[in-house]
Structures are given as structure tokens and as C-alpha cells.
Amino acid sequence: MFTKKHYCIIITVSLAVFITNLDMSIVNIALPTLAKDFNVDTGVVSRILITYLLAYCGLLLPFGSLSDIKGTVKIFKLGLVVFTVSSLLCGISSNINMLIIFRFIQGIGGSMLLSTFGSIIIQYLPPEGMGRVFGLMSIFGGGSIAIGAPLGGFIIRYLPWHWLFFINIPIGIIALILASLNLDSKEKPAKEQTFDLKGSILSFSGLILFLYALNSGGERGWTSPFIIGSFMLAFIFLICFVIIEKNHKNPLLDINLFRNIYFSLGLLANLIACIILDGSNFIFPFYFELVRGFTSDKAGLLLMLFPILIVFVGPVAGFLSDRIDPRIMSTGGMVFIMIASFFILSFNSLTSLSFIIISFLIMGAGFALFFTTNPVVVLSHAPENREGIVNAINSFDIYLGSTLGICIFELIFSMSFSGNITNTGSVDGQNILRGLHNVFIFVSIISLTGVIASVIAKKAVMKKTVHRSSGRLL
């Protein structure tokens, strides 16, 4: 069924997915070290993650639309170039501002890859092998997230932090060579389709202003005219975006899709799960390293439990969801996440390692159940011939949740104590614990909301197959 060229294309796309997902997890474990090396607080160091996710999330829809107009392969190859070069620039950064800027550029490259890899698979590979291809992609996607934390911990302990980014360079070069040899640009762009430039600018600008204000409010003061003005301007931009999208012939975002209550609640539950997952990955390294005194590689192994469970439990959950209502599975997953959040509320400086592992196993199983079955519910509501835009909306929802999770968790965490935590010798462990507990009080509340949304969001009667690759793993 598959030729040698087909396998080369699968490897090419898998490598692209691998490095983009790897860079969402490998840096988390290094945040305490980066904060100390650059002598900045959590609000500043969190921007290393936020800028990457902001570009990833904010440009996903524009690049998806642009690839339909200019050609998928062109955007994919350009994404590999941008991602690889920016990884080099991140690695040679000499100050925090340079690193943040180059991480944003790296996120642009990642957004190009994320918005095109699925189309390449559909265009270049036999349709009868799609299930196996997307299954392989899920392993690469989940595996890269799984090894990100321990690999990052190993690098931080034994190598300079610059290698967090240098590791991408050989992988990116290999993927680019394979893409040049096996992917041609003979596809015919959709000349009749126009690019929604106004919508792209408004949506991205509104998102930047909102997340910047959310991330900088504690530093500048929530009553600062600059912060208040940023929130107001973001709101105005997003309102204008909605108005334009309603009247545009080829909108980036079809607003009418959200009239389906089951579709909207499924997206809400997905947003909540992504907020919790990526926010937790941001917070836990500070607890492990500054309160418990764990080494970065040990902390990385603990954080690996979440994606490892997704990789191994996910396929089983997906198999079962074909036979029972996936709403049951996704709701059960969100219940597990809520139960684990109650356990984490009891964490202190003496909590046994076994109790931490049990709590993480419960939460990881919850993520595995939810992220495997929720996309089945959401994508089942895609109208005929609208699967592409619904998939893009679902992907946007995922990375918006990731970005919001880091912003919101950092905000709650940093408001729980005063002072700079970059000097580990002067850290008050009780303040760090207070911040952790406040974060998971918030998690308990929003996870309950996620449970309610998952219960209501039922699957539509489907006449077509939904590939689970549209879920969180990719």
C-alpha cells in the first residue's frame, strides 16, 4: 500500500510534529533555572512559554487559510526553515529579551507546521491507510511531549540550557531535506479564495493585547491605565473581528458554527482541560525544585507521567469510545482531573513521593481519557464539507487553552506571595505552597465546569470518520 516515498513523507511530517511538540514541554522544566540565570521573576520567565504559544495559537487560522491560497507544501517547508533557524537564535540568546523574541519567531514556524501537516498527509498518502498514519502521528506527538520534561531535566543538570534549543537543529535539517526530496509544490492553490487579512490582524492583535495585560497586570498594577487600556482595546479588536467574520466571504472563523450548543460546550471542556494541563506543567517545577529540592531531571521524570499515560491509555480509550458513548469517557476523564486536584491541594513540603505519583497517575489517566474522546464529540458536529475549518477551530482551542493556562496559573501563583523567587536561597517554601494551593483551588472550580460541559456535549450522529489526530496529542 505504501511506497518508499510514502514512508519518507510520514517520517518528514512526524519529525515536524515531534520538534514542535517537544518545544512545548522541554522548556517547562527549565523555567526555575532560566529565572535564576537571567535574574527575573516568574512573570517574565513565563513569557518564554507564552510568546511561543501565542504565535502558535494566534497564527494557526491565518496560516491555515494562507496555505489554501499559496500552497500547503510551500508553507510547510517555510515553517521548517523558520523553526530551525529560530531554534539556533534561541540557543545563542544572551539575555531574556532576545530569548523571548526568538521564541516568538520559533512559534511562528511551529504554527506553519501545525496548520499544514494534516493537509499534507491527506494530499500525499493513500486514503485507505489514513488510520494507521494518524495513529503513528499520535505516537510521535505524545512521545515528544512525554520525553520533553525528562530530556529538559537532563540537559539542565548536565549541559548548558542552550541545548534545549540546539537539539532541534539537526532534526529540522533532516526534515527539510526529506521535504525537499519528497514533497513537490504542484498543488493548485485556490485562486478564487481571498485571504482574510483584516480578520487575521484583528484576531491576533486582540489576543496579544489580552494575554499581555493578563501576564503583566501583577507587574504593572491592575489599575494601571496601560493595563486597563490593553484589556479595553483587546475587547474592541475582538468585537470588530466577530463583526467582520460574520460578513466575510471566506472568514478565518465561521461564527455560525458556535450556535450548536453541543459543539460549543465540547470546545469549552477542551479549553478547560488544556488550561489545566499546561498550567500544571508550568507550576509544578517550582514546587518540585524550590520546595522539595528535587533535581531537574527527577522533576522531569515526574512530569513525564501525564503524557506517558496519554500515549498508553489513549489508544485503549479510543478503542472503547467506538463502542460506548464517548461522552461517558470524556466526562470520566474530567472527573479524574477534578479528583486529582483535590489530592494536590494537600501537597506540602513532606508529602510522600508515592502520594505525588498516585495523584499524577489519576490526573494523567483523566487527561488520557478526555483528550482521546473529546475530539470525537466535537468533530462529530462538523457540517458536511466543513471538516477543515472545524478541525482548525479545535486546534486553535487547544493552543489557546495552553496559553491561557500558563498566563492564569502564573498570575494566581505570583499573587500568592511577594518578592522575587529567582534567588533559591531566600525562597519561603510556605509562600510557594500557598501559590500551588491557590492554583488548584481554581483548578477544582474550572474542572467542575468541565464536567458539566462534558455531560451536556453529546456526540452527533456521524456519517463520516473522525481521526483522533485532531486531539491534544498533535
C-alpha positions in Angstrom: 0.0 0.0 0.0 2.8 2.4 1.0 5.8 3.1 -1.2 9.2 4.2 -0.1 8.2 7.8 -0.9 5.1 7.5 1.3 7.2 6.4 4.2 9.6 9.3 3.7 6.7 11.7 3.8 5.4 10.1 7.0 8.8 10.5 8.6 9.0 14.1 7.4 5.7 15.1 8.9 6.4 13.1 12.1 9.7 14.9 12.6 7.9 18.2 12.2 5.2 17.2 14.8 8.0 15.9 17.1 10.0 19.1 17.3 7.1 21.4 17.6 5.5 19.4 20.5 8.9 18.8 22.1 9.4 22.6 22.4 6.2 22.9 24.3 7.4 20.6 27.1 11.2 20.6 27.2 11.4 24.3 28.3 8.9 23.9 31.2 11.3 22.0 33.4 14.0 24.6 32.8 12.0 27.7 34.0 13.4 27.9 37.5 17.0 27.6 36.1 16.3 30.3 33.5 14.7 32.6 36.0 17.8 32.3 38.2 20.3 32.7 35.3 18.6 35.7 33.9 17.6 37.1 37.4 13.9 37.6 36.5 10.7 36.6 38.3 8.0 34.1 37.2 6.0 36.7 35.3 9.0 37.4 33.0 10.2 33.9 32.6 6.7 32.6 31.8 6.9 34.8 28.6 9.4 32.3 27.2 6.4 29.9 27.0 3.6 32.4 26.4 5.2 34.0 23.3 5.8 30.6 21.7 2.2 29.5 22.4 0.8 32.9 21.4 2.4 32.7 17.9 1.4 29.1 17.7 -2.2 29.8 18.6 -2.8 33.3 17.1 -1.4 32.4 13.7 -2.9 29.0 13.3 -6.0 30.1 11.5 -4.2 32.7 9.2 -1.6 30.2 8.1 -4.3 27.5 7.5 -6.1 29.9 5.2 -2.8 31.1 3.6 -1.8 27.5 2.8 -5.1 27.0 0.9 -4.2 30.1 -1.2 -0.4 29.8 -1.6 0.1 26.1 -1.3 0.4 23.7 1.6 3.9 22.5 0.8 5.3 26.0 0.5 4.1 27.0 3.9 5.3 23.6 5.4 8.8 24.0 4.1 9.0 27.6 5.1 7.8 26.6 8.6 10.7 24.1 8.8 13.2 26.8 7.9 11.8 29.4 10.3 11.6 26.8 13.2 15.2 25.5 12.7 16.8 29.0 12.3 14.9 30.4 15.2 16.0 27.4 17.4 19.6 28.4 16.7 18.8 32.0 17.6 17.1 30.9 20.8 20.2 28.9 21.7 22.6 31.8 21.3 20.5 34.3 23.1 22.4 36.4 25.6 19.6 37.9 27.5 15.9 37.2 28.4 14.5 39.7 25.9 16.4 38.1 23.0 15.2 34.7 24.0 11.5 35.8 24.3 11.7 37.4 20.8 13.3 34.4 19.1 10.8 32.1 20.9 8.0 34.1 19.3 9.6 33.6 15.9 10.0 29.9 16.7 6.3 29.8 17.4 5.6 31.3 14.0 7.4 28.4 12.4 5.6 25.9 14.6 2.3 27.4 13.6 3.1 27.0 9.9 3.9 23.3 10.5 0.8 22.7 12.7 -1.5 24.2 10.2 -0.2 22.2 7.2 0.9 18.7 8.3 -2.6 17.2 8.3 -3.3 18.5 4.8 0.0 17.0 3.5 -1.0 13.6 4.9 -4.4 13.8 3.2 -2.9 15.0 -0.1 0.1 12.7 -0.5 -0.8 9.4 1.2 -3.3 6.7 0.2 -6.7 7.3 1.9 -7.1 3.6 2.9 -4.0 4.0 5.2 -5.1 7.1 7.0 -6.0 5.4 10.2 -2.5 3.9 10.6 -0.8 7.1 9.6 -2.7 9.2 12.1 -2.1 6.6 14.8 1.6 6.9 14.1 1.4 10.6 14.3 -0.3 10.4 17.7 2.6 8.3 19.0 5.1 10.9 17.8 3.1 13.7 19.2 2.5 12.1 22.6 6.0 10.7 22.7 7.6 14.1 22.1 5.6 15.6 24.9 6.4 12.6 27.2 10.2 12.9 26.7 10.3 16.7 26.8 10.3 17.1 30.6 12.9 14.4 31.4 15.1 15.4 28.4 14.9 19.0 29.6 15.8 18.0 33.1 18.8 16.0 31.9 20.0 19.0 29.8 19.6 21.4 32.6 21.5 19.2 35.0 24.4 18.1 32.7 24.6 20.7 29.9 24.1 24.4 29.3 20.5 25.4 28.9 21.2 26.5 25.3 21.0 22.8 24.3 17.3 23.0 25.0 17.1 24.7 21.6 20.2 23.4 19.7 18.6 19.9 19.8 16.1 21.0 17.3 18.6 21.9 14.6 19.7 18.5 13.3 16.1 17.2 13.4 14.8 20.3 11.5 17.6 20.0 8.8 16.8 16.3 8.3 13.1 17.1 7.9 13.8 19.9 5.5 16.0 17.7 3.3 13.3 14.9 3.3 10.6 17.5 2.5 12.6 18.9 -0.4 13.2 15.4 -1.9 9.7 14.0 -1.4 7.2 16.9 -1.4 6.6 18.8 -4.6 4.7 22.1 -5.0 2.5 21.1 -7.9 -0.7 21.6 -5.9 -3.0 24.2 -7.4 -3.8 27.0 -4.9 -7.4 28.2 -4.5 -7.2 31.3 -6.6 -10.9 32.2 -6.0 -10.3 32.3 -2.3 -9.3 35.6 -0.7 -7.2 35.9 2.4 -9.0 37.5 5.4 -6.3 40.0 6.3 -8.4 42.2 8.4 -9.7 39.3 10.4 -6.1 37.9 10.9 -4.8 41.3 12.2 -7.8 41.9 14.5 -7.8 38.4 16.0 -4.0 38.3 16.5 -3.8 41.9 17.9 -6.7 41.3 20.3 -5.2 38.1 21.5 -1.7 39.7 22.1 -3.2 42.6 24.0 -5.4 40.4 26.2 -2.6 37.9 27.1 -0.1 40.7 27.6 -2.4 42.5 30.0 -3.2 39.3 31.8 0.5 38.4 32.2 1.7 41.9 33.1 -1.1 43.1 35.4 0.7 42.0 38.5 4.0 43.7 37.5 2.5 47.0 36.3 -0.6 47.1 38.6 -4.1 46.1 37.7 -5.3 49.7 37.9 -2.6 50.9 35.6 -4.0 52.9 32.7 -1.8 50.8 30.4 -3.2 47.5 31.6 -6.8 48.8 31.6 -6.3 50.2 28.1 -4.9 47.0 26.9 -7.9 45.0 28.1 -10.3 47.5 26.6 -8.5 47.6 23.2 -8.3 43.8 23.1 -12.1 43.7 23.7 -12.7 46.2 20.9 -10.5 44.3 18.5 -12.2 41.0 19.2 -15.7 42.5 18.8 -14.7 44.0 15.5 -13.2 40.6 14.5 -16.6 38.9 15.2 -18.4 41.5 13.1 -16.0 41.2 10.2 -16.2 37.4 10.3 -20.0 37.4 10.0 -19.8 39.3 6.8 -16.7 37.9 5.1 -17.0 35.5 2.2 -14.0 33.4 3.4 -13.8 34.0 7.1 -11.0 32.7 9.3 -13.6 31.7 11.8 -17.2 30.7 11.0 -19.1 32.2 13.9 -22.3 30.4 12.9 -20.8 27.1 14.0 -21.0 28.2 17.6 -24.8 28.2 17.5 -24.5 24.4 18.1 -24.6 24.2 21.9 -23.1 20.7 21.9 -20.2 21.8 19.7 -19.6 24.9 21.9 -19.7 23.1 25.2 -17.3 20.4 23.8 -14.9 23.1 22.9 -15.3 24.7 26.4 -14.5 21.4 28.1 -11.4 21.0 25.8 -10.3 24.6 26.6 -10.5 23.9 30.4 -8.5 20.6 30.1 -5.8 22.4 28.1 -5.7 25.2 30.7 -5.2 22.7 33.5 -2.6 20.5 31.7 -0.2 23.3 30.5 -0.8 25.5 33.6 0.2 22.5 35.8 3.3 21.8 33.7 4.3 25.4 34.3 3.7 25.4 38.1 5.0 22.0 39.3 8.7 22.6 38.5 8.7 25.4 41.0 7.1 23.2 43.7 9.5 20.2 43.0 12.7 22.2 42.8 12.2 25.1 45.2 10.1 23.4 47.9 11.0 19.7 47.7 14.6 20.3 46.5 14.3 17.7 43.7 16.8 17.9 40.9 15.6 19.0 37.5 15.9 15.5 36.0 13.9 13.9 38.8 11.2 16.6 38.4 11.2 15.9 34.7 10.5 12.2 35.3 7.5 13.1 37.4 6.1 15.4 34.9 6.5 12.7 32.2 3.7 10.7 33.9 1.0 12.9 32.2 2.0 12.4 28.6 3.1 8.8 29.1 -0.4 7.9 30.3 -1.9 9.7 27.3 0.3 7.6 25.0 -0.6 4.3 26.5 -4.1 4.8 27.9 -5.3 7.0 24.9 -5.4 4.2 22.3 -7.4 2.0 24.7 -9.8 4.8 25.4 -10.2 5.5 21.7 -11.0 1.8 21.0 -13.6 1.9 23.7 -15.1 5.1 22.5 -16.1 3.4 19.3 -18.2 1.0 21.3 -19.7 3.2 24.0 -20.7 6.9 24.2 -17.5 9.0 24.1 -19.3 11.5 26.3 -19.0 9.0 29.2 -15.3 8.7 28.6 -14.6 12.4 28.4 -16.8 13.1 31.4 -15.0 10.4 33.4 -11.7 11.9 32.4 -12.7 15.3 33.7 -13.9 13.8 36.9 -10.5 12.1 37.4 -8.8 15.5 36.8 -11.0 17.1 39.5 -10.3 14.3 42.0 -6.6 14.7 41.4 -6.8 18.4 42.0 -8.3 17.7 45.5 -5.3 15.4 46.2 -2.8 18.1 45.1 -4.4 20.6 47.4 -2.9 18.5 50.3 0.6 18.7 48.9 3.2 20.1 51.4 7.0 20.0 51.9 6.7 16.5 53.4 4.3 14.8 51.0 5.5 11.3 50.2 6.7 10.6 46.7 4.2 7.7 46.4 1.2 10.1 47.1 2.5 12.5 44.5 2.8 9.7 41.9 -0.7 8.4 42.7 -2.1 11.9 42.3 -0.3 12.3 39.0 -1.4 8.9 37.7 -5.1 9.8 38.4 -4.7 13.2 36.7 -2.8 11.7 33.8 -5.4 9.0 33.3 -8.0 11.8 33.3 -6.2 13.6 30.5 -5.8 10.4 28.5 -9.5 9.6 28.7 -10.5 13.2 27.9 -8.2 14.1 25.1 -8.8 10.9 23.2 -12.6 11.0 23.3 -13.5 14.7 23.4 -12.4 15.4 19.8 -14.8 12.6 18.7 -17.6 14.6 20.3 -16.5 18.0 19.0 -15.7 17.0 15.4 -18.9 14.9 15.1 -20.7 18.2 14.8 -18.8 19.3 11.7 -21.2 20.2 8.9 -20.6 18.4 5.6 -17.6 19.8 3.7 -16.7 22.0 6.8 -14.4 19.5 8.5 -11.3 21.5 7.8 -12.5 24.7 9.5 -13.9 22.7 12.5 -10.5 20.9 12.8 -8.8 24.3 12.7 -11.1 25.7 15.4 -10.4 22.7 17.6 -6.7 23.1 17.2 -7.0 26.8 18.0 -9.0 25.9 21.1 -6.2 23.6 22.2 -3.4 26.1 22.0 -5.5 29.0 23.3 -6.1 26.8 26.4 -2.4 26.1 26.6 -1.5 29.8 26.5 -4.3 30.9 28.9 -3.2 28.1 31.3 0.3 29.5 31.7 -0.9 33.1 32.0 -3.7 32.4 34.5 -1.7 29.9 36.6 1.3 32.3 36.8 -1.0 35.1 37.8 -2.6 33.2 40.6 0.7 31.7 41.7 2.6 35.1 41.8 -0.2 36.9 43.6 0.1 34.4 46.4 3.4 35.9 47.7 5.5 39.0 47.4 9.1 39.2 46.3 11.3 37.6 43.7 11.7 33.8 43.8 14.7 33.6 41.5 17.1 33.5 44.4 16.5 30.0 45.7 18.4 30.7 49.0 15.7 33.2 50.0 12.6 31.3 48.9 9.9 30.9 51.5 8.5 27.4 50.9 5.2 28.3 52.6 4.6 31.0 50.0 5.3 28.6 47.2 2.9 26.1 48.7 0.3 28.8 49.2 0.6 29.7 45.5 0.3 26.0 44.5 -2.8 25.5 46.6 -4.5 28.7 45.3 -3.9 27.5 41.8 -5.5 24.1 42.4 -8.5 25.7 44.2 -9.0 27.4 40.8 -8.5 24.0 39.1 -11.1 22.4 41.2 -13.7 25.1 40.2 -13.0 25.0 36.5 -12.7 21.2 36.3 -16.3 21.0 37.8 -17.3 23.4 35.0 -15.6 21.0 32.6 -17.5 18.0 34.0 -20.8 19.8 33.5 -19.9 20.8 29.9 -18.8 17.3 29.1 -22.0 15.8 30.4 -24.1 18.0 28.1 -21.9 17.9 25.0 -23.2 14.8 23.3 -21.9 13.3 20.1 -23.8 13.8 16.9 -24.9 11.0 14.6 -21.9 10.7 12.3 -21.8 9.7 8.6 -18.1 10.0 8.4 -14.9 9.0 10.2 -13.3 11.4 12.6 -9.5 11.0 13.0 -8.4 11.4 16.6 -5.3 13.1 15.5 -7.2 16.4 15.9 -6.9 15.9 19.7 -4.4 17.3 22.1 -1.5 15.0 21.2 -1.0 16.7 17.9 
